[in-house]
Amino acid sequence: MAKIVIFEDNRSDFNFRYGELIGQHEVIVYALGIFSVEHERYMQNARTAFEQGKYTRKQYDDLLNAKKHIHLGIPKEIPEADFYFTDGLDGECFSLLNRLPRDRSYLLSGDPNIREAAISSNFNTIEDVLEVLT
């Protein structure tokens, strides 16, 4: 089981790219941009539903446990991990990639301009996390 840190700004991209890693690896996710807003809204709605009696304590605790690996924003101290994956983050990925161990960090972006810039800066780029994890 690998420890994996992910930086992502889109919930759909997260689910598609990384969803299968949850439960198979120790995964820490930093939700950015709209993903952080969606996650925060989702958790607030879940709390409200629990307070209104729509969830049992166990259902609510299970939900919190399932979402505990998601954090908002980029931390000052990035935890040590076996692998780091980041989205292009609308071009903001480069300052983040400079903070990460280059040999264990990978850019996974659908934006060809960001990918090209990453390649020219000698950052690792991939199209699927399984390229690294298998």
Secondary structure, 3 states (H helix, E strand, C coil): CCEEEEEECCHHHHHHHHHHHECCEEEEEEECHHHHHHHHHHHHHHHHHHHCCCCCHHHHHHHHHHHCCEEECCCCCCCCCCEEEECCHHHCHHHHHCCCCHHHEEECCCCHHHHHHHHHCCCEECCCCHHHHC
